[in-house]
């Protein structure tokens, strides 16, 4: 749901490795040593939390995503301590996806600006003024971000359904890889769609290259 700035590629790669690849590798490594499914799921959720802690120690700031990761780890620990049910640990990702989907789609009705646009704006603070100008003056720009919010929210909702079905119908050891594959695949596809739509609308050209003329016929809606 973002426009990737040239300097952010390295940070994105590190985040993907720590938040996606390392937890999956950790889970299957622990299972290879006969660690229980529940313990492996809890421990494999720690690398993203450690990254958040390191970022907080360096910057003294905890953003919404960092807080979300910490709450997820606490939820894992609580679920494991109370129930010890590995399938319940697996399905909690689906319920959290449902909350995220509701947040995304709800922002189209309850918020002045959709979450996808606000996320892009927060990741590009140097372009915030220009983005706000486009939002205020260009109807096509607003339509694109609303469409992107529907796409990201719908994909998140579908991921929620797939996670819940898989958690209760497939072997526990299959679900982490399947869930990770879905998240990576859907994220890549949605990012490509996002870039294509924004490039077609002209936003990417204005942000990173020479400015394009504004659209005088578009009026705020």
trRosetta pair geometry for C-beta under 8 A, 3 or more apart (Angstrom, degrees):
i j d omega theta_ij theta_ji phi_ij phi_ji
1 115 7.7 -1 165 112 157 84
1 116 4.1 -120 -166 -135 119 93
1 119 5.4 50 109 74 118 141
1 120 6.8 -118 137 -51 76 91
1 148 6.3 128 -133 154 80 116
1 149 7.8 62 -135 -92 123 54
1 152 5.0 15 -77 -84 115 158
1 190 7.2 -18 -54 141 64 121
1 194 6.3 -172 -114 -100 28 151
2 119 6.1 -94 -80 125 90 104
2 120 5.2 165 -129 -99 60 74
2 123 5.4 8 -143 44 127 162
2 191 7.6 -16 50 -122 73 94
2 194 7.3 63 46 136 30 157
3 120 5.4 59 10 -148 90 114
3 123 7.6 168 57 87 68 122
3 124 6.5 -7 72 -39 107 143
3 194 7.6 -139 -74 142 59 114
3 195 7.6 122 -119 -101 67 73
3 198 6.3 -134 -91 140 108 172
3 203 7.3 -116 -87 127 144 118
3 204 6.7 -174 -140 -98 120 82
3 207 6.4 40 154 80 153 171
4 8 5.6 -140 -163 72 76 119
4 9 6.8 70 170 -76 124 72
4 12 7.0 -22 -132 -44 119 155
4 191 7.8 35 -31 -164 119 119
4 195 8.0 -27 16 -86 99 115
5 8 4.5 87 61 -6 86 113
5 123 7.3 -166 -8 143 111 96
5 124 6.0 151 -56 -101 120 94
6 9 7.0 -31 -176 -16 39 107
6 208 7.6 118 -34 -132 105 123
7 10 7.7 -42 177 23 52 99
8 11 5.3 -61 -161 46 61 113
8 12 5.7 65 142 -29 84 105
8 123 7.2 35 -106 177 160 110
9 12 5.7 -59 -150 35 29 113
9 13 6.5 30 155 -20 66 105
10 13 5.8 -53 -150 33 32 111
10 14 6.5 32 153 -17 65 105
11 14 5.8 -54 -149 37 33 111
11 15 6.3 34 153 -20 66 107
12 15 5.7 -55 -148 37 31 112
12 16 6.3 30 155 -19 65 105
13 16 5.8 -55 -148 35 30 110
13 17 6.4 30 154 -19 64 107
14 17 5.8 -57 -149 37 30 111
14 18 6.2 14 160 -7 67 112
15 18 6.2 -63 -142 45 27 101
15 19 5.4 -1 171 3 67 122
15 51 7.4 133 -120 163 63 156
16 19 6.4 -63 -122 51 19 94
16 20 5.1 -29 -170 29 61 123
16 21 6.6 55 138 -12 73 102
16 184 8.0 84 -156 -115 113 100
17 20 7.2 -42 -85 52 8 81
17 21 4.9 -37 -141 42 48 125
17 22 6.1 61 153 -28 64 99
18 21 7.7 11 -24 50 15 84
18 22 5.3 -8 -136 16 35 136
18 47 5.3 -154 -174 153 75 110
18 48 6.2 129 133 -91 90 56
18 50 7.9 -124 -172 73 120 93
18 51 4.6 99 142 -63 149 143
19 22 7.6 57 1 40 14 100
19 23 7.1 -11 176 -7 30 119
19 47 7.2 -161 -89 107 33 101
19 48 4.4 64 -116 -98 76 109
19 51 6.9 -81 -62 36 84 154
19 69 7.7 -88 -123 -112 111 132
20 23 6.8 -72 -155 35 13 103
20 24 6.8 3 159 -10 55 114
20 180 6.1 130 -169 -150 89 105
20 183 7.1 -153 -124 98 119 125
20 184 6.4 111 -176 -74 148 103
21 24 6.1 -67 -155 39 29 108
21 25 6.2 22 156 -15 68 112
22 25 5.7 -57 -141 41 31 109
22 26 5.9 36 158 -25 66 108
22 47 4.5 -149 109 171 128 175
23 26 5.5 -55 -144 36 29 115
23 27 6.4 34 157 -24 64 102
23 44 4.3 93 -166 167 76 88
23 45 6.2 45 -134 -88 126 35
23 47 5.5 -142 -64 39 76 119
23 48 6.7 -16 -51 -21 126 99
23 180 8.0 -178 84 -93 102 128
24 27 5.8 -50 -151 29 31 112
24 28 6.7 14 159 -5 64 106
24 44 7.2 82 -70 -169 19 131
24 176 5.9 161 -124 149 79 111
24 177 6.5 97 -154 -94 120 62
24 180 5.0 6 -80 -65 135 168
25 28 6.3 -64 -148 44 30 99
25 29 6.0 32 155 -22 67 112
26 29 5.8 -57 -143 37 27 112
26 30 6.4 25 159 -17 63 107
26 40 7.7 168 129 -167 76 78
26 43 6.4 -137 153 119 120 93
26 44 4.2 163 91 -114 110 79
26 46 7.9 -124 151 47 167 91
26 47 6.6 180 -24 -24 150 123
27 30 6.1 -63 -155 37 26 107
27 31 6.4 21 153 -16 64 109
27 40 5.0 92 -147 158 66 105
27 41 6.6 37 -121 -89 113 46
27 43 7.9 155 -91 77 58 86
27 44 3.9 0 -62 -76 85 157
27 176 5.2 -96 102 166 165 174
28 31 5.4 -50 -141 39 37 113
28 32 6.3 48 154 -29 64 100
28 173 7.8 93 -107 -161 81 97
28 176 7.6 -159 -50 84 88 137
28 177 7.8 47 -61 -61 127 107
29 32 5.6 -50 -154 26 31 116
29 33 7.1 15 152 -4 61 104
30 33 6.0 -66 -157 44 36 101
30 35 3.9 -50 169 46 94 141
30 39 7.1 -138 163 108 140 92
30 40 4.0 174 93 -115 130 98
30 43 6.1 120 -70 70 160 136
30 44 7.1 -126 13 -54 133 99
31 34 7.5 47 -173 -81 39 17
31 35 6.2 -87 -80 56 34 83
31 37 7.2 35 -102 -95 107 61
31 40 5.3 28 -56 -107 80 166
31 173 6.2 121 -157 -119 162 115
35 39 5.2 -109 170 88 102 119
35 40 4.9 127 104 -63 113 95
35 43 7.6 -33 153 23 153 143
36 39 4.6 85 61 13 91 103
36 40 6.6 -159 89 -8 43 89
36 86 7.7 -142 153 -69 89 122
37 40 5.8 -60 -146 39 27 111
37 41 6.3 27 157 -21 64 107
37 86 3.9 8 115 -110 119 154
37 172 4.8 19 -148 127 149 149
37 173 7.1 -109 -110 -65 110 76
38 41 5.9 -57 -151 33 28 110
38 42 6.6 23 155 -16 63 106
38 80 5.4 136 173 -132 107 99
38 84 5.5 -18 -118 -164 170 61
38 85 7.2 115 -97 72 119 10
38 86 4.7 -115 -70 -76 70 82
38 89 6.4 144 -131 -11 69 147
39 42 5.8 -57 -149 37 32 109
39 43 6.1 24 158 -13 68 110
39 80 7.6 107 -84 -156 45 139
40 43 6.0 -57 -140 42 28 106
40 44 5.9 28 161 -21 64 112
41 44 6.0 -57 -142 37 24 110
41 45 6.8 26 156 -23 58 106
41 76 7.0 -151 129 -155 92 117
41 80 7.6 177 80 -82 104 119
41 86 6.1 147 -9 -142 143 83
41 89 4.6 100 126 131 152 145
41 90 7.1 -95 -125 -63 146 70
41 176 7.5 -155 -107 -74 86 124
42 45 6.1 -63 -163 28 30 111
42 46 7.7 43 145 -38 60 95
42 76 5.1 155 -120 150 72 114
42 77 6.3 94 -148 -87 118 58
42 80 4.9 -11 -70 -48 133 159
42 89 7.2 -86 -59 -135 73 147
43 46 5.8 -37 -167 0 44 119
44 47 7.5 -29 -173 6 45 102
44 176 7.4 5 114 -137 162 148
45 48 6.9 -50 -175 35 57 104
45 49 7.0 50 139 -14 75 113
45 72 6.7 -136 -169 126 127 100
45 73 5.3 169 133 -107 113 76
45 76 4.9 144 51 -21 164 172
46 49 5.4 -67 -154 43 46 113
46 50 6.0 46 153 -25 80 104
46 73 6.6 86 -98 -130 51 126
47 50 5.6 -55 -145 35 33 112
47 51 6.5 36 156 -20 66 101
48 51 5.5 -51 -151 33 36 114
48 52 6.5 38 151 -19 66 102
48 69 4.8 -127 136 -154 114 129
48 72 7.9 1 87 72 134 129
48 73 7.6 -164 77 -57 94 113
49 52 5.5 -50 -150 35 36 113
49 53 6.4 38 150 -20 66 104
49 69 5.7 -176 -85 142 61 103
49 70 5.9 105 -128 -99 96 57
49 73 4.4 21 -68 -49 142 156
50 53 5.5 -50 -147 36 34 114
50 54 6.4 36 153 -20 65 103
51 54 5.7 -53 -148 36 32 111
51 55 6.4 32 153 -18 65 106
51 69 7.9 -55 66 150 96 165
52 55 5.7 -55 -148 37 31 112
52 56 6.3 32 153 -20 65 107
52 62 7.2 55 179 -132 103 91
52 66 4.2 142 -142 -149 112 92
52 69 5.0 175 -44 79 145 135
52 70 6.0 -130 106 -53 156 92
53 56 5.7 -54 -146 37 31 111
53 57 6.3 33 154 -21 65 105
54 57 5.7 -52 -147 34 31 112
54 58 6.4 24 155 -14 63 109
55 58 5.9 -63 -150 40 30 107
55 59 5.9 -15 168 18 69 114
55 61 7.7 -64 142 71 93 76
55 66 6.6 -126 77 -104 132 136
56 59 6.7 -74 -127 56 23 81
56 60 6.7 58 -178 -109 61 21
56 61 6.8 -142 -121 64 61 34
56 62 5.3 11 -102 -74 114 90
56 66 6.8 141 -58 175 103 149
57 60 7.8 21 -153 -65 13 56
62 66 4.7 -130 -161 96 72 132
62 67 5.6 94 149 -59 109 85
62 70 7.7 -10 -161 -10 131 141
63 66 5.0 98 52 10 67 104
63 67 7.1 -127 102 -4 35 90
64 67 5.7 -55 -149 37 32 111
64 68 6.3 38 150 -25 65 105
65 68 5.3 -50 -149 32 34 117
65 69 6.6 37 152 -21 65 100
66 69 5.7 -50 -152 31 33 111
66 70 6.6 32 152 -16 65 105
67 70 5.7 -54 -150 37 34 112
67 71 6.3 33 154 -18 67 107
68 71 5.9 -57 -148 38 29 110
68 72 6.3 34 152 -24 63 106
69 72 5.6 -54 -151 32 31 115
69 73 6.7 30 153 -18 64 102
70 73 5.9 -54 -153 33 32 110
70 74 6.5 30 151 -15 65 107
71 74 5.6 -55 -148 39 34 112
71 75 6.2 39 152 -23 66 105
72 75 5.6 -53 -148 35 31 114
72 76 6.5 36 151 -22 63 102
72 92 7.9 143 -149 129 81 120
72 96 6.7 27 -104 -105 104 162
73 76 5.6 -50 -152 32 33 115
73 77 6.5 31 152 -17 65 104
74 77 5.7 -52 -148 36 33 110
74 78 6.3 32 154 -17 65 107
75 78 5.8 -56 -145 39 30 110
75 79 6.1 30 157 -19 65 108
75 92 6.1 169 136 -180 124 146
76 79 5.9 -58 -146 38 26 109
76 80 6.2 23 158 -17 64 109
76 89 6.1 60 -137 -140 81 102
76 92 7.2 -172 -84 71 66 156
77 80 5.9 -57 -146 38 28 109
77 81 6.2 24 157 -18 64 111
78 81 5.8 -59 -144 38 28 109
78 82 6.1 13 163 -10 66 113
79 82 6.2 -63 -139 42 25 101
79 83 5.8 -31 -178 33 65 110
79 85 7.3 -81 166 54 96 84
79 88 5.7 -158 -175 119 122 111
79 89 5.6 154 110 -86 135 75
79 92 6.3 -109 -54 -55 164 146
80 83 7.4 -76 -120 58 14 71
80 84 6.2 54 -167 -97 54 45
80 89 6.5 35 -70 -80 84 126
81 84 7.8 14 -145 -57 5 72
83 88 5.5 6 96 48 152 157
85 88 3.8 61 94 9 116 114
85 89 6.8 174 97 -13 63 81
86 89 5.5 -54 -155 34 37 115
86 90 6.5 38 148 -21 67 103
86 172 5.0 21 124 -137 133 147
87 90 5.4 -49 -149 34 38 114
87 91 6.2 29 156 -15 69 107
87 167 5.3 122 -163 165 79 92
87 168 6.1 83 -172 -90 130 63
87 172 6.5 -105 -73 -97 72 102
88 91 5.9 -55 -139 40 32 105
88 92 6.7 50 155 -40 61 96
89 92 6.0 -41 -154 9 30 117
90 93 6.8 -52 176 17 42 107
90 163 7.4 -166 154 179 81 89
90 166 7.7 -113 156 102 128 88
90 167 3.9 169 110 -126 117 109
90 172 6.7 -148 -44 -140 143 80
90 175 5.0 24 -149 120 139 154
90 176 7.6 -108 -117 -62 101 70
90 179 7.5 -164 -161 -41 91 149
91 94 5.2 -43 -166 28 62 117
91 95 6.7 57 142 -17 78 97
91 163 6.6 137 -130 136 51 94
91 164 5.4 62 -141 -117 101 66
91 167 4.1 178 -68 103 83 167
91 168 6.9 30 -74 -40 129 94
92 95 5.7 -52 -150 37 42 109
92 96 6.3 42 151 -18 69 105
93 96 5.7 -56 -148 39 33 111
93 97 6.3 38 151 -23 65 104
93 163 5.3 -121 93 -168 99 150
93 179 6.4 64 95 -165 157 145
94 97 5.5 -51 -149 33 33 114
94 98 6.6 39 150 -24 63 100
94 159 7.7 -159 -119 128 69 68
94 160 4.6 105 -165 -158 75 63
94 161 7.4 130 -152 -47 118 13
94 162 7.9 -165 -108 68 111 50
94 163 3.5 -172 -76 91 98 118
94 164 4.1 154 165 -52 170 82
94 167 6.8 -115 -14 -7 131 136
95 98 5.4 -45 -154 27 37 117
95 99 6.9 40 148 -18 63 98
95 160 7.4 99 -74 -149 19 107
95 164 7.8 89 -49 -79 68 110
96 99 5.6 -48 -155 32 39 113
96 100 6.5 39 148 -17 66 103
97 100 5.5 -53 -148 38 36 112
97 101 6.2 38 152 -21 68 104
97 156 5.3 -165 -174 179 90 84
97 157 7.5 166 141 -93 99 25
97 159 5.2 -123 -163 97 153 102
97 160 3.8 -165 95 -78 115 87
97 163 6.4 128 14 15 144 146
98 101 5.7 -52 -145 36 30 112
98 102 6.4 32 154 -18 63 106
98 157 7.1 66 -114 -120 59 65
98 160 4.6 105 -61 -139 75 154
99 102 5.7 -55 -150 37 31 112
99 103 6.3 34 151 -22 64 105
100 103 5.5 -53 -149 34 33 114
100 104 6.4 33 153 -19 66 104
100 156 5.3 -111 100 -177 107 147
101 104 5.7 -52 -147 36 32 111
101 105 6.1 15 162 -4 67 111
101 153 5.0 107 -154 -164 70 73
101 154 7.7 102 -144 -73 112 15
101 156 4.0 -173 -78 101 90 111
101 157 4.1 117 -149 -65 157 77
101 160 6.3 -86 -8 -19 139 135
102 105 6.3 -61 -136 48 27 98
102 106 5.4 29 163 -23 65 118
103 106 5.9 -55 -133 40 19 112
103 107 6.6 30 159 -32 57 103
103 115 6.2 67 137 -64 90 159
104 107 6.2 -59 -163 19 25 111
104 114 7.5 35 -168 -173 64 97
104 115 5.2 -103 -116 45 58 135
104 116 7.1 51 -145 -42 99 89
104 149 5.6 -179 176 -168 90 83
104 152 5.7 -132 -156 101 151 100
104 153 3.6 -168 103 -85 124 99
104 156 6.4 119 14 31 146 146
105 108 5.9 -41 -170 14 45 114
105 109 7.8 20 145 0 66 102
105 149 7.1 146 -94 149 43 97
105 150 7.2 68 -110 -111 86 54
105 153 4.0 132 -54 -178 87 156
105 154 7.9 94 -76 -53 118 60
105 157 7.7 23 -28 -47 136 126
106 109 6.0 -69 -161 44 46 99
106 110 5.2 -3 162 16 86 120
106 111 7.5 84 120 -9 71 97
107 110 6.4 -68 -112 59 29 84
107 111 4.0 -16 -155 23 73 131
107 113 7.5 -23 167 103 110 41
107 114 4.8 111 114 -139 115 52
107 115 4.3 158 0 -29 166 88
107 118 7.8 -116 -165 9 150 126
107 149 6.6 -116 75 -156 109 142
108 111 7.5 16 -30 46 14 89
108 114 5.6 15 -80 -97 67 104
108 146 6.1 94 -125 -145 107 91
108 149 5.7 161 -66 111 105 141
108 150 7.2 45 -68 -66 153 80
111 114 6.7 134 80 -93 123 29
111 115 7.2 104 38 -52 162 69
111 118 7.9 -69 162 -28 149 138
113 117 5.1 -95 168 79 106 132
113 118 5.8 125 106 -54 111 95
113 135 6.7 -5 -116 -157 126 147
113 145 7.7 -13 -169 125 85 145
114 117 5.1 94 66 9 80 101
114 118 7.1 -152 100 -3 41 90
114 145 5.4 174 48 143 124 99
114 146 5.8 162 -32 -99 143 54
114 148 7.6 148 106 74 148 87
114 149 3.9 -95 -174 -66 145 150
115 118 5.6 -60 -145 41 36 110
115 119 6.1 40 156 -25 70 104
115 149 6.4 118 45 -125 77 111
116 119 5.7 -52 -148 33 29 113
116 120 6.6 30 154 -17 62 105
116 145 5.7 -175 86 -164 108 83
116 148 4.9 -156 129 110 165 110
116 149 4.6 -146 3 -80 120 76
116 152 5.8 142 -82 22 123 147
117 120 5.8 -55 -152 36 32 111
117 121 6.2 33 151 -21 66 108
117 131 7.6 160 -173 171 91 121
117 135 6.9 94 -173 -96 143 128
117 145 4.2 34 -65 -165 109 146
117 149 7.6 -44 -13 -57 84 114
118 121 5.5 -53 -145 37 33 115
118 122 6.3 32 156 -20 66 105
119 122 5.9 -55 -148 35 29 108
119 123 6.5 22 155 -14 63 110
120 123 5.9 -65 -151 40 30 107
120 124 6.3 -10 163 14 67 113
120 131 7.0 178 113 -136 106 151
120 145 7.9 -113 19 -119 139 115
121 124 6.5 -78 -141 56 25 85
121 125 7.9 67 161 -90 60 46
121 127 7.9 -129 -131 90 55 84
121 128 5.3 76 -168 -120 90 84
121 131 5.3 -163 -103 99 91 154
121 132 7.5 72 -127 -56 130 80
122 125 7.1 6 -161 -67 34 82
124 127 4.1 -20 147 41 117 111
124 128 6.7 166 103 -55 74 65
124 131 6.9 114 86 -35 121 138
124 207 7.5 -26 -169 -155 158 131
125 128 5.3 -15 -152 -27 42 119
127 130 5.0 -59 -169 47 72 113
127 131 5.5 76 131 -28 89 102
127 207 5.7 21 -138 -140 149 101
128 131 5.7 -57 -145 38 30 112
128 132 6.2 31 157 -20 66 106
129 132 5.8 -54 -148 36 29 110
129 133 6.5 32 152 -21 63 104
130 133 5.6 -51 -150 33 34 114
130 134 6.5 34 151 -18 65 103
130 206 7.2 -174 167 139 128 111
130 207 7.0 151 107 -104 140 72
131 134 5.7 -53 -151 35 33 111
131 135 6.4 35 151 -21 65 105
132 135 5.5 -52 -147 35 34 114
132 136 6.3 28 156 -16 66 108
133 136 6.0 -60 -148 39 29 106
133 137 6.0 -7 166 8 66 119
134 137 6.5 -78 -135 51 23 90
134 138 5.1 -32 -169 27 68 124
134 141 4.5 -163 157 -147 101 171
134 203 6.8 84 -170 -115 164 95
134 206 7.4 137 -81 93 133 155
135 138 7.4 -47 -83 48 10 82
135 141 6.1 -120 -88 114 42 124
135 142 6.1 93 -148 -79 65 88
135 145 7.8 -16 -108 13 97 152
136 220 6.2 -31 -173 -88 52 123
137 214 6.2 -30 132 -161 134 130
137 215 7.7 148 134 55 90 79
137 218 6.9 91 147 92 58 109
137 220 7.1 -51 -101 -61 24 89
138 141 3.9 68 95 3 114 115
138 142 6.9 168 97 -10 64 82
138 214 6.9 -132 -73 -159 106 85
138 215 5.3 90 -124 38 95 115
138 218 4.9 51 -142 95 48 155
139 142 5.7 -57 -153 37 38 110
139 143 6.3 38 151 -21 70 105
139 215 7.6 -101 32 97 78 135
139 218 3.9 -155 14 -160 92 104
139 219 6.3 20 -46 56 121 40
139 220 7.0 -178 -76 -109 82 21
139 221 5.5 74 -124 -13 104 110
140 143 5.6 -51 -145 35 34 113
140 144 6.4 40 154 -25 65 102
140 201 5.5 176 140 -147 110 105
140 215 6.4 65 15 14 119 170
140 218 6.0 -96 -5 -98 84 144
141 144 5.9 -51 -152 29 29 112
141 145 6.8 20 155 -10 62 106
141 201 6.3 131 -92 160 57 136
141 203 6.4 115 -121 -77 97 113
141 218 8.0 93 10 156 87 164
142 145 6.1 -60 -151 39 33 105
142 146 6.3 31 154 -17 67 108
142 220 7.9 90 -25 -140 153 62
142 221 6.5 -167 86 45 152 103
143 146 5.8 -58 -148 39 32 110
143 147 6.2 33 154 -20 66 107
144 147 5.7 -57 -151 37 29 111
144 148 6.3 29 152 -19 65 107
144 197 5.5 157 -152 149 106 111
144 198 6.4 119 163 -90 145 61
144 201 4.9 -51 -63 -54 150 159
144 203 7.2 -148 84 -21 160 135
145 148 5.4 -48 -141 37 35 113
145 149 6.4 42 154 -24 63 101
146 149 5.6 -50 -151 31 33 115
146 150 6.7 35 150 -18 63 101
147 150 5.7 -53 -155 33 35 112
147 151 6.4 33 150 -18 67 106
147 197 7.0 -147 92 -163 127 154
148 151 5.5 -53 -147 37 35 113
148 152 6.2 28 158 -13 69 107
148 193 7.9 162 -118 116 84 100
148 194 5.7 68 -132 -114 125 89
148 197 6.6 -175 -71 79 102 151
149 152 6.1 -55 -140 42 29 104
149 153 5.9 26 160 -15 64 113
150 153 5.9 -60 -140 43 24 108
150 154 6.0 24 160 -20 63 111
151 154 6.0 -56 -143 37 23 109
151 155 6.3 21 159 -16 61 109
151 190 6.3 158 135 -134 111 100
151 193 6.5 -132 168 114 158 144
152 155 5.9 -55 -145 38 29 109
152 156 6.3 31 155 -20 63 108
152 190 5.9 96 -95 -167 77 144
153 156 5.7 -55 -147 37 31 112
153 157 6.3 33 153 -21 65 106
154 157 5.6 -53 -148 35 32 113
154 158 6.4 32 153 -18 65 104
155 158 5.6 -52 -148 37 33 112
155 159 6.3 37 151 -21 64 104
155 186 5.1 156 178 -174 125 125
155 190 5.9 -113 17 -72 169 132
156 159 5.5 -51 -149 35 32 115
156 160 6.6 42 149 -25 63 99
157 160 5.6 -46 -154 26 34 117
157 161 6.9 32 150 -15 63 101
158 161 5.8 -53 -153 35 36 110
158 162 6.3 33 152 -16 68 107
158 186 8.0 177 80 -115 114 147
159 162 5.7 -56 -144 40 33 111
159 163 6.1 37 156 -24 66 107
159 182 5.8 149 -125 140 96 126
159 183 6.8 77 -143 -84 142 71
159 186 6.3 -110 -70 18 120 168
160 163 5.9 -57 -149 33 26 112
160 164 6.6 21 158 -15 63 107
161 164 6.1 -59 -149 36 29 107
161 165 6.3 24 157 -14 65 110
162 165 5.9 -59 -145 41 30 108
162 166 6.0 25 159 -17 67 112
162 182 6.1 175 104 -126 147 163
163 166 6.0 -60 -143 40 25 107
163 167 6.1 29 159 -26 64 110
163 175 7.9 84 -150 -168 65 109
163 179 5.8 60 -112 -116 93 109
163 182 7.8 -145 -66 67 83 153
164 167 5.8 -52 -144 31 27 113
164 168 6.8 -2 166 4 60 110
165 168 6.8 -83 -156 47 24 91
165 169 5.8 -16 168 10 67 126
166 169 6.4 -79 -128 51 23 91
166 170 5.0 -18 -165 16 70 125
166 174 7.6 -125 -176 104 106 99
166 175 5.1 140 137 -119 109 95
166 178 5.7 -153 -158 100 153 142
166 179 6.9 -174 86 -64 149 87
167 170 7.6 -20 -69 43 10 88
167 175 5.7 74 -95 -133 57 153
170 174 4.7 -95 155 74 120 128
170 175 5.7 146 83 -65 118 86
170 178 7.1 33 91 9 168 157
171 174 4.7 89 67 -2 87 107
171 175 7.6 -153 92 -20 48 84
172 175 6.0 -53 -159 16 37 115
173 176 7.4 -44 -162 21 37 102
174 177 6.5 -74 -169 45 43 104
174 178 5.8 34 148 -19 79 119
175 178 5.6 -63 -140 43 33 110
175 179 5.7 33 164 -22 71 110
176 179 5.8 -57 -141 38 26 110
176 180 6.2 24 160 -17 63 109
177 180 5.8 -56 -145 39 28 109
177 181 6.2 32 155 -21 64 108
178 181 5.7 -55 -148 36 28 113
178 182 6.5 30 154 -20 63 104
179 182 5.8 -54 -152 33 30 111
179 183 6.5 26 154 -16 64 107
180 183 5.8 -57 -147 38 32 109
180 184 6.2 26 158 -14 67 108
181 184 6.0 -57 -143 40 28 106
181 185 5.9 23 161 -14 65 114
182 185 6.0 -62 -142 43 24 107
182 186 5.9 16 166 -12 65 113
183 186 6.2 -56 -136 42 23 103
183 187 6.0 25 161 -21 61 112
184 187 5.9 -60 -147 37 25 111
184 188 6.3 23 158 -18 63 108
185 188 6.0 -57 -148 35 28 108
185 189 6.3 22 158 -14 64 109
186 189 5.8 -56 -144 41 32 110
186 190 6.0 27 159 -16 67 111
187 190 6.0 -59 -143 41 26 107
187 191 6.1 29 157 -21 64 108
188 191 5.8 -55 -147 35 27 111
188 192 6.5 27 154 -18 63 105
189 192 5.8 -56 -153 35 30 110
189 193 6.4 29 151 -16 65 107
190 193 5.5 -52 -145 39 35 112
190 194 6.1 42 152 -25 66 104
191 194 5.5 -50 -146 33 31 115
191 195 6.4 30 156 -17 64 104
192 195 5.9 -55 -149 36 30 108
192 196 6.3 30 153 -19 65 108
193 196 5.7 -56 -146 37 31 111
193 197 6.2 26 158 -17 66 108
194 197 6.1 -60 -147 38 26 106
194 198 6.2 17 160 -11 64 112
195 198 6.0 -61 -143 43 27 105
195 199 5.9 28 158 -20 65 111
195 204 6.9 51 -158 -70 72 146
196 199 5.8 -58 -145 38 26 109
196 200 6.2 25 156 -19 63 109
197 200 5.8 -55 -147 37 29 111
197 201 6.4 23 155 -15 64 108
198 201 5.7 -55 -145 40 32 109
198 203 4.3 -68 -171 58 91 120
198 204 5.1 98 121 -36 102 95
199 202 7.7 54 -179 -69 29 18
199 203 7.5 -83 -71 53 26 74
199 204 4.6 -23 -91 28 69 134
199 205 7.1 94 -144 -30 64 86
202 205 5.4 -58 -163 42 60 116
202 206 6.1 55 145 -22 84 106
202 212 5.0 -79 -173 44 124 159
203 206 5.9 -64 -153 38 32 107
203 207 6.2 23 158 -18 69 111
204 207 5.8 -59 -143 38 31 108
204 208 6.1 -18 176 20 69 111
204 209 7.8 42 132 9 68 101
205 208 7.2 -81 -134 53 17 78
205 209 5.0 -50 -159 51 60 115
205 210 7.3 -25 169 63 90 58
205 212 5.6 56 104 -34 123 117
206 209 7.5 -39 -64 58 11 71
206 211 5.2 43 -136 -129 80 62
206 212 5.4 -83 -73 18 95 89
215 218 4.3 48 106 0 116 114
